[in-house]
Amino acid sequence: MWPFSSSKPKAKTMNLKKISTDFSTTGQITPEQIKDVAAAGFKSIVCARPDNEEGGQPAFVEVARAAEAAGLKIVHIPVSGPLGEGQIIRFHDAWKDLPKPMLGYCRSGMRAGSLFATL
């Protein structure tokens, strides 16, 4: 008989990287992790990951729904490939308008960090 586990898989933990006092990055977050994001003190979220980049990835709208229910502001600035002027402008607007501290996420956190680096 095959050994099957009846326990649920553990939720992936966030690997937060603090870039500045007001900005941190992490890899993909799930709607279930939004409570942890809020508990960590974040007031807004920037998603730099395009939808459907990888199988099993939660859609932005699912994460946004959970974030808004938790009282967090959230914006989607998908990046695939080099940063474009439009993405940079949208991030600068979000930085100016959204409450801090802000959490940026994508698959690994690198694209979100790249957006912050344009400030």
CNS distance restraints for C-alpha pairs under 8 A (distance, minus, plus):
assign (resid  14 and name CA) (resid  26 and name CA) 6.31 0.50 0.50
assign (resid  14 and name CA) (resid  27 and name CA) 6.96 0.50 0.50
assign (resid  14 and name CA) (resid  29 and name CA) 7.16 0.50 0.50
assign (resid  15 and name CA) (resid  26 and name CA) 5.49 0.50 0.50
assign (resid  15 and name CA) (resid  27 and name CA) 6.89 0.50 0.50
assign (resid  16 and name CA) (resid  24 and name CA) 6.38 0.50 0.50
assign (resid  16 and name CA) (resid  25 and name CA) 5.68 0.50 0.50
assign (resid  16 and name CA) (resid  26 and name CA) 4.91 0.50 0.50
assign (resid  17 and name CA) (resid  24 and name CA) 5.33 0.50 0.50
assign (resid  17 and name CA) (resid  25 and name CA) 5.19 0.50 0.50
assign (resid  17 and name CA) (resid  26 and name CA) 6.31 0.50 0.50
assign (resid  18 and name CA) (resid  23 and name CA) 6.37 0.50 0.50
assign (resid  18 and name CA) (resid  24 and name CA) 4.24 0.50 0.50
assign (resid  18 and name CA) (resid  25 and name CA) 6.59 0.50 0.50
assign (resid  19 and name CA) (resid  23 and name CA) 5.60 0.50 0.50
assign (resid  19 and name CA) (resid  24 and name CA) 5.15 0.50 0.50
assign (resid  19 and name CA) (resid  25 and name CA) 7.23 0.50 0.50
assign (resid  19 and name CA) (resid 113 and name CA) 7.70 0.50 0.50
assign (resid  20 and name CA) (resid  24 and name CA) 6.76 0.50 0.50
assign (resid  21 and name CA) (resid 101 and name CA) 7.25 0.50 0.50
assign (resid  22 and name CA) (resid 100 and name CA) 5.62 0.50 0.50
assign (resid  22 and name CA) (resid 101 and name CA) 4.14 0.50 0.50
assign (resid  22 and name CA) (resid 102 and name CA) 5.92 0.50 0.50
assign (resid  23 and name CA) (resid 100 and name CA) 7.59 0.50 0.50
assign (resid  23 and name CA) (resid 101 and name CA) 5.74 0.50 0.50
assign (resid  23 and name CA) (resid 102 and name CA) 4.95 0.50 0.50
assign (resid  23 and name CA) (resid 103 and name CA) 5.81 0.50 0.50
assign (resid  23 and name CA) (resid 104 and name CA) 7.29 0.50 0.50
assign (resid  23 and name CA) (resid 116 and name CA) 7.84 0.50 0.50
assign (resid  24 and name CA) (resid 101 and name CA) 7.98 0.50 0.50
assign (resid  24 and name CA) (resid 102 and name CA) 6.61 0.50 0.50
assign (resid  24 and name CA) (resid 103 and name CA) 5.03 0.50 0.50
assign (resid  24 and name CA) (resid 104 and name CA) 6.22 0.50 0.50
assign (resid  24 and name CA) (resid 113 and name CA) 7.96 0.50 0.50
assign (resid  25 and name CA) (resid 103 and name CA) 5.60 0.50 0.50
assign (resid  25 and name CA) (resid 104 and name CA) 4.70 0.50 0.50
assign (resid  25 and name CA) (resid 105 and name CA) 5.54 0.50 0.50
assign (resid  25 and name CA) (resid 109 and name CA) 5.13 0.50 0.50
assign (resid  25 and name CA) (resid 110 and name CA) 7.73 0.50 0.50
assign (resid  25 and name CA) (resid 112 and name CA) 6.46 0.50 0.50
assign (resid  25 and name CA) (resid 113 and name CA) 6.39 0.50 0.50
assign (resid  26 and name CA) (resid 103 and name CA) 7.49 0.50 0.50
assign (resid  26 and name CA) (resid 104 and name CA) 6.54 0.50 0.50
assign (resid  26 and name CA) (resid 105 and name CA) 5.01 0.50 0.50
assign (resid  26 and name CA) (resid 106 and name CA) 7.06 0.50 0.50
assign (resid  26 and name CA) (resid 108 and name CA) 6.32 0.50 0.50
assign (resid  26 and name CA) (resid 109 and name CA) 4.63 0.50 0.50
assign (resid  27 and name CA) (resid 105 and name CA) 5.35 0.50 0.50
assign (resid  27 and name CA) (resid 106 and name CA) 5.27 0.50 0.50
assign (resid  27 and name CA) (resid 107 and name CA) 4.75 0.50 0.50
assign (resid  27 and name CA) (resid 108 and name CA) 4.07 0.50 0.50
assign (resid  27 and name CA) (resid 109 and name CA) 4.79 0.50 0.50
assign (resid  28 and name CA) (resid  57 and name CA) 7.84 0.50 0.50
assign (resid  28 and name CA) (resid 105 and name CA) 5.91 0.50 0.50
assign (resid  28 and name CA) (resid 106 and name CA) 5.27 0.50 0.50
assign (resid  28 and name CA) (resid 107 and name CA) 4.94 0.50 0.50
assign (resid  28 and name CA) (resid 108 and name CA) 6.81 0.50 0.50
assign (resid  28 and name CA) (resid 109 and name CA) 7.75 0.50 0.50
assign (resid  29 and name CA) (resid  33 and name CA) 6.28 0.50 0.50
assign (resid  29 and name CA) (resid  34 and name CA) 7.66 0.50 0.50
assign (resid  29 and name CA) (resid  63 and name CA) 7.67 0.50 0.50
assign (resid  29 and name CA) (resid 105 and name CA) 7.20 0.50 0.50
assign (resid  30 and name CA) (resid  34 and name CA) 6.97 0.50 0.50
assign (resid  30 and name CA) (resid  58 and name CA) 6.37 0.50 0.50
assign (resid  30 and name CA) (resid  63 and name CA) 6.14 0.50 0.50
assign (resid  31 and name CA) (resid  58 and name CA) 7.79 0.50 0.50
assign (resid  31 and name CA) (resid  62 and name CA) 6.30 0.50 0.50
assign (resid  31 and name CA) (resid  63 and name CA) 4.62 0.50 0.50
assign (resid  31 and name CA) (resid  64 and name CA) 7.84 0.50 0.50
assign (resid  31 and name CA) (resid  65 and name CA) 7.87 0.50 0.50
assign (resid  31 and name CA) (resid  66 and name CA) 5.42 0.50 0.50
assign (resid  31 and name CA) (resid  67 and name CA) 7.44 0.50 0.50
assign (resid  32 and name CA) (resid  66 and name CA) 7.71 0.50 0.50
assign (resid  33 and name CA) (resid  37 and name CA) 6.43 0.50 0.50
assign (resid  34 and name CA) (resid  38 and name CA) 6.24 0.50 0.50
assign (resid  34 and name CA) (resid  63 and name CA) 7.61 0.50 0.50
assign (resid  34 and name CA) (resid  66 and name CA) 6.42 0.50 0.50
assign (resid  34 and name CA) (resid  67 and name CA) 5.92 0.50 0.50
assign (resid  34 and name CA) (resid  70 and name CA) 7.32 0.50 0.50
assign (resid  35 and name CA) (resid  39 and name CA) 6.03 0.50 0.50
assign (resid  35 and name CA) (resid  70 and name CA) 6.91 0.50 0.50
assign (resid  36 and name CA) (resid  40 and name CA) 6.07 0.50 0.50
assign (resid  37 and name CA) (resid  41 and name CA) 6.84 0.50 0.50
assign (resid  37 and name CA) (resid  42 and name CA) 5.99 0.50 0.50
assign (resid  38 and name CA) (resid  42 and name CA) 5.31 0.50 0.50
assign (resid  38 and name CA) (resid  43 and name CA) 6.83 0.50 0.50
assign (resid  38 and name CA) (resid  70 and name CA) 7.16 0.50 0.50
assign (resid  38 and name CA) (resid  72 and name CA) 7.33 0.50 0.50
assign (resid  41 and name CA) (resid 101 and name CA) 7.16 0.50 0.50
assign (resid  42 and name CA) (resid  72 and name CA) 7.77 0.50 0.50
assign (resid  42 and name CA) (resid 100 and name CA) 6.72 0.50 0.50
assign (resid  42 and name CA) (resid 101 and name CA) 5.03 0.50 0.50
assign (resid  42 and name CA) (resid 102 and name CA) 5.56 0.50 0.50
assign (resid  42 and name CA) (resid 103 and name CA) 6.40 0.50 0.50
assign (resid  43 and name CA) (resid  71 and name CA) 7.91 0.50 0.50
assign (resid  43 and name CA) (resid  72 and name CA) 5.33 0.50 0.50
assign (resid  43 and name CA) (resid  73 and name CA) 6.60 0.50 0.50
assign (resid  43 and name CA) (resid  99 and name CA) 5.60 0.50 0.50
assign (resid  43 and name CA) (resid 100 and name CA) 5.49 0.50 0.50
assign (resid  43 and name CA) (resid 101 and name CA) 5.66 0.50 0.50
assign (resid  43 and name CA) (resid 102 and name CA) 6.00 0.50 0.50
assign (resid  44 and name CA) (resid  72 and name CA) 5.22 0.50 0.50
assign (resid  44 and name CA) (resid  73 and name CA) 4.52 0.50 0.50
assign (resid  44 and name CA) (resid  74 and name CA) 5.51 0.50 0.50
assign (resid  44 and name CA) (resid  98 and name CA) 6.36 0.50 0.50
assign (resid  44 and name CA) (resid  99 and name CA) 5.94 0.50 0.50
assign (resid  44 and name CA) (resid 100 and name CA) 6.38 0.50 0.50
assign (resid  44 and name CA) (resid 101 and name CA) 6.74 0.50 0.50
assign (resid  44 and name CA) (resid 102 and name CA) 4.76 0.50 0.50
assign (resid  44 and name CA) (resid 103 and name CA) 6.34 0.50 0.50
assign (resid  45 and name CA) (resid  72 and name CA) 7.29 0.50 0.50
assign (resid  45 and name CA) (resid  73 and name CA) 6.28 0.50 0.50
assign (resid  45 and name CA) (resid  74 and name CA) 4.59 0.50 0.50
assign (resid  45 and name CA) (resid  75 and name CA) 6.47 0.50 0.50
assign (resid  45 and name CA) (resid 102 and name CA) 5.47 0.50 0.50
assign (resid  45 and name CA) (resid 103 and name CA) 4.74 0.50 0.50
assign (resid  45 and name CA) (resid 104 and name CA) 5.67 0.50 0.50
assign (resid  45 and name CA) (resid 105 and name CA) 7.66 0.50 0.50
assign (resid  46 and name CA) (resid  74 and name CA) 5.79 0.50 0.50
assign (resid  46 and name CA) (resid  75 and name CA) 5.07 0.50 0.50
assign (resid  46 and name CA) (resid  76 and name CA) 5.97 0.50 0.50
assign (resid  46 and name CA) (resid  77 and name CA) 6.94 0.50 0.50
assign (resid  46 and name CA) (resid 102 and name CA) 7.31 0.50 0.50
assign (resid  46 and name CA) (resid 103 and name CA) 6.25 0.50 0.50
assign (resid  46 and name CA) (resid 104 and name CA) 4.60 0.50 0.50
assign (resid  46 and name CA) (resid 105 and name CA) 6.38 0.50 0.50
assign (resid  46 and name CA) (resid 112 and name CA) 7.41 0.50 0.50
assign (resid  47 and name CA) (resid  60 and name CA) 7.59 0.50 0.50
assign (resid  47 and name CA) (resid  74 and name CA) 7.62 0.50 0.50
assign (resid  47 and name CA) (resid  75 and name CA) 6.30 0.50 0.50
assign (resid  47 and name CA) (resid  76 and name CA) 4.85 0.50 0.50
assign (resid  47 and name CA) (resid  77 and name CA) 5.92 0.50 0.50
assign (resid  47 and name CA) (resid  78 and name CA) 6.72 0.50 0.50
assign (resid  47 and name CA) (resid 104 and name CA) 5.85 0.50 0.50
assign (resid  47 and name CA) (resid 105 and name CA) 5.09 0.50 0.50
assign (resid  47 and name CA) (resid 106 and name CA) 6.00 0.50 0.50
assign (resid  47 and name CA) (resid 112 and name CA) 7.19 0.50 0.50
assign (resid  48 and name CA) (resid  76 and name CA) 6.32 0.50 0.50
assign (resid  48 and name CA) (resid  77 and name CA) 4.95 0.50 0.50
assign (resid  48 and name CA) (resid  78 and name CA) 4.35 0.50 0.50
assign (resid  48 and name CA) (resid  79 and name CA) 5.41 0.50 0.50
assign (resid  48 and name CA) (resid 104 and name CA) 7.13 0.50 0.50
assign (resid  48 and name CA) (resid 105 and name CA) 6.02 0.50 0.50
assign (resid  48 and name CA) (resid 106 and name CA) 5.08 0.50 0.50
assign (resid  48 and name CA) (resid 111 and name CA) 6.20 0.50 0.50
assign (resid  48 and name CA) (resid 112 and name CA) 5.47 0.50 0.50
assign (resid  49 and name CA) (resid  53 and name CA) 7.51 0.50 0.50
assign (resid  49 and name CA) (resid  76 and name CA) 7.83 0.50 0.50
assign (resid  49 and name CA) (resid  77 and name CA) 7.34 0.50 0.50
assign (resid  49 and name CA) (resid  78 and name CA) 4.82 0.50 0.50
assign (resid  49 and name CA) (resid  79 and name CA) 5.96 0.50 0.50
assign (resid  49 and name CA) (resid  80 and name CA) 7.56 0.50 0.50
assign (resid  49 and name CA) (resid 105 and name CA) 7.15 0.50 0.50
assign (resid  49 and name CA) (resid 106 and name CA) 4.46 0.50 0.50
assign (resid  49 and name CA) (resid 107 and name CA) 6.51 0.50 0.50
assign (resid  49 and name CA) (resid 111 and name CA) 7.84 0.50 0.50
assign (resid  50 and name CA) (resid  77 and name CA) 7.96 0.50 0.50
assign (resid  50 and name CA) (resid  78 and name CA) 4.59 0.50 0.50
assign (resid  50 and name CA) (resid  79 and name CA) 6.36 0.50 0.50
assign (resid  50 and name CA) (resid  80 and name CA) 7.03 0.50 0.50
assign (resid  51 and name CA) (resid  57 and name CA) 7.66 0.50 0.50
assign (resid  51 and name CA) (resid  58 and name CA) 7.84 0.50 0.50
assign (resid  51 and name CA) (resid  59 and name CA) 5.61 0.50 0.50
assign (resid  51 and name CA) (resid  60 and name CA) 6.42 0.50 0.50
assign (resid  51 and name CA) (resid  78 and name CA) 7.92 0.50 0.50
assign (resid  52 and name CA) (resid  57 and name CA) 6.76 0.50 0.50
assign (resid  52 and name CA) (resid  59 and name CA) 7.23 0.50 0.50
assign (resid  53 and name CA) (resid  57 and name CA) 7.43 0.50 0.50
assign (resid  58 and name CA) (resid  62 and name CA) 6.50 0.50 0.50
assign (resid  58 and name CA) (resid  63 and name CA) 7.06 0.50 0.50
assign (resid  59 and name CA) (resid  63 and name CA) 6.78 0.50 0.50
assign (resid  60 and name CA) (resid  64 and name CA) 5.96 0.50 0.50
assign (resid  60 and name CA) (resid  76 and name CA) 7.27 0.50 0.50
assign (resid  61 and name CA) (resid  65 and name CA) 5.98 0.50 0.50
assign (resid  62 and name CA) (resid  66 and name CA) 6.53 0.50 0.50
assign (resid  63 and name CA) (resid  67 and name CA) 6.12 0.50 0.50
assign (resid  64 and name CA) (resid  68 and name CA) 6.00 0.50 0.50
assign (resid  64 and name CA) (resid  74 and name CA) 6.26 0.50 0.50
assign (resid  64 and name CA) (resid  75 and name CA) 7.98 0.50 0.50
assign (resid  65 and name CA) (resid  69 and name CA) 6.21 0.50 0.50
assign (resid  66 and name CA) (resid  70 and name CA) 6.31 0.50 0.50
assign (resid  67 and name CA) (resid  71 and name CA) 6.39 0.50 0.50
assign (resid  67 and name CA) (resid  72 and name CA) 5.09 0.50 0.50
assign (resid  67 and name CA) (resid  73 and name CA) 6.88 0.50 0.50
assign (resid  67 and name CA) (resid  74 and name CA) 6.87 0.50 0.50
assign (resid  68 and name CA) (resid  72 and name CA) 5.18 0.50 0.50
assign (resid  68 and name CA) (resid  73 and name CA) 6.26 0.50 0.50
assign (resid  68 and name CA) (resid  74 and name CA) 7.37 0.50 0.50
assign (resid  73 and name CA) (resid  98 and name CA) 6.86 0.50 0.50
assign (resid  73 and name CA) (resid  99 and name CA) 7.63 0.50 0.50
assign (resid  75 and name CA) (resid  94 and name CA) 7.46 0.50 0.50
assign (resid  77 and name CA) (resid  87 and name CA) 6.22 0.50 0.50
assign (resid  77 and name CA) (resid  90 and name CA) 7.11 0.50 0.50
assign (resid  77 and name CA) (resid  91 and name CA) 7.20 0.50 0.50
assign (resid  78 and name CA) (resid  87 and name CA) 7.73 0.50 0.50
assign (resid  79 and name CA) (resid  83 and name CA) 6.57 0.50 0.50
assign (resid  79 and name CA) (resid  87 and name CA) 7.45 0.50 0.50
assign (resid  79 and name CA) (resid 111 and name CA) 6.83 0.50 0.50
assign (resid  83 and name CA) (resid  87 and name CA) 6.44 0.50 0.50
assign (resid  83 and name CA) (resid  88 and name CA) 6.96 0.50 0.50
assign (resid  83 and name CA) (resid 115 and name CA) 7.68 0.50 0.50
assign (resid  84 and name CA) (resid  88 and name CA) 6.38 0.50 0.50
assign (resid  85 and name CA) (resid  89 and name CA) 6.14 0.50 0.50
assign (resid  86 and name CA) (resid  90 and name CA) 6.13 0.50 0.50
assign (resid  87 and name CA) (resid  91 and name CA) 6.13 0.50 0.50
assign (resid  87 and name CA) (resid 115 and name CA) 7.92 0.50 0.50
assign (resid  88 and name CA) (resid  92 and name CA) 6.16 0.50 0.50
assign (resid  88 and name CA) (resid 115 and name CA) 6.48 0.50 0.50
assign (resid  88 and name CA) (resid 118 and name CA) 6.93 0.50 0.50
assign (resid  89 and name CA) (resid  93 and name CA) 6.17 0.50 0.50
assign (resid  90 and name CA) (resid  94 and name CA) 6.13 0.50 0.50
assign (resid  91 and name CA) (resid  95 and name CA) 5.98 0.50 0.50
assign (resid  91 and name CA) (resid 115 and name CA) 6.59 0.50 0.50
assign (resid  91 and name CA) (resid 116 and name CA) 7.75 0.50 0.50
assign (resid  92 and name CA) (resid  96 and name CA) 6.17 0.50 0.50
assign (resid  92 and name CA) (resid 119 and name CA) 6.96 0.50 0.50
assign (resid  93 and name CA) (resid  97 and name CA) 6.05 0.50 0.50
assign (resid  94 and name CA) (resid  98 and name CA) 5.47 0.50 0.50
assign (resid  95 and name CA) (resid  99 and name CA) 7.99 0.50 0.50
assign (resid  98 and name CA) (resid 102 and name CA) 7.96 0.50 0.50
assign (resid 104 and name CA) (resid 109 and name CA) 6.93 0.50 0.50
assign (resid 104 and name CA) (resid 112 and name CA) 5.05 0.50 0.50
assign (resid 104 and name CA) (resid 113 and name CA) 7.16 0.50 0.50
assign (resid 105 and name CA) (resid 109 and name CA) 5.08 0.50 0.50
assign (resid 105 and name CA) (resid 111 and name CA) 7.75 0.50 0.50
assign (resid 105 and name CA) (resid 112 and name CA) 5.52 0.50 0.50
assign (resid 106 and name CA) (resid 110 and name CA) 7.18 0.50 0.50
assign (resid 106 and name CA) (resid 111 and name CA) 6.39 0.50 0.50
assign (resid 106 and name CA) (resid 112 and name CA) 6.20 0.50 0.50
assign (resid 109 and name CA) (resid 113 and name CA) 6.16 0.50 0.50
assign (resid 110 and name CA) (resid 114 and name CA) 6.12 0.50 0.50
assign (resid 111 and name CA) (resid 115 and name CA) 6.35 0.50 0.50
assign (resid 112 and name CA) (resid 116 and name CA) 6.57 0.50 0.50
assign (resid 113 and name CA) (resid 117 and name CA) 6.19 0.50 0.50
assign (resid 114 and name CA) (resid 118 and name CA) 6.80 0.50 0.50
assign (resid 115 and name CA) (resid 119 and name CA) 7.72 0.50 0.50
